Amino acid sequence: MNFLSGSDAPAEVSYVDWASLERTLRKTDSQIQFLRNFMDNYVNAPATLRALLQSQDSDGLHRLVHRINGATAFLCATQTQQQAKDIEVQMVYAEVLPDAQIYALADNLAHVLHEVAARLRPMRLIESPLAHDHRLS
C-alpha cells in the first residue's frame, strides 16, 4: 500500500486517477505538497463558481474555469478537467455561459475536493476545511 492508494479495500467511484498521479509525482513528498496546494487553492472554488455565475461575471468565470482546467488535468481528475475544458470552449467560441454545466462543474469539483481531503486526512496532513463547509454540499 502507498500514500495515494490509501487502502487495499475495493475502490469506490473515484474522481481522481490516483495511479496516474503517482506516475506523475513519484515522490510521496511531492504528492502531499501538490494535494495540499490543490486544497488551499480550490477549497472555495465550487462556491466561487456559483457566485460568479449568479453575478454573471463572465471574465471571472473564465479565469477560474481555466485554472480548474489546468489544475484538474495535473491532478488526473479527468472528468472534472473535461467539464472545465468544455465550458471554457463554450465561453470562448460560443460566448455563452452554460449555467447548468457550470453548476455541474462546481458539484464535481466539490467531490474531487472531498476525495483529496480524504487522502490527506489519515496522514494528519490536513485539518479538513471541508468538514464543516456546507457550501460544498
VENLIN-V278612 format. One record per residue. N is the residue number from 1. RES is the residue in one letter. PHI is phi as a letter, one per 20 degrees, with the letter a starting at -180 (* if undefined). Layout:
# VENLIN-V278612
n->{N N}
res->{RES RES}
phi->{PHI PHI}
This chain:
# VENLIN-V278612
n->{1 2 3 4 5 6 7 8 9 10 11 12 13 14 15 16 17 18 19 20 21 22 23 24 25 26 27 28 29 30 31 32 33 34 35 36 37 38 39 40 41 42 43 44 45 46 47 48 49 50 51 52 53 54 55 56 57 58 59 60 61 62 63 64 65 66 67 68 69 70 71 72 73 74 75 76 77 78 79 80 81 82 83 84 85 86 87 88 89 90 91 92 93 94 95 96 97 98 99 100 101 102 103 104 105 106 107 108 109 110 111 112 113 114 115 116 117 118 119 120 121 122 123 124 125 126 127 128 129 130 131 132 133 134 135 136 137}
res->{M N F L S G S D A P A E V S Y V D W A S L E R T L R K T D S Q I Q F L R N F M D N Y V N A P A T L R A L L Q S Q D S D G L H R L V H R I N G A T A F L C A T Q T Q Q Q A K D I E V Q M V Y A E V L P D A Q I Y A L A D N L A H V L H E V A A R L R P M R L I E S P L A H D H R L S}
phi->{* c g f f m b e f g f e f d e c e f f f f f f f d f e g f f f f f f f f f g f g e c g e f g f f g f f f f f e l e f f f f f f f f f f f g f f f f f f m e g f f f f g f f f f f f f f f e e l c d f g f f f f f f g f f f f f f f f f f f f f e g f e l e b e g f e g c e f f e e}
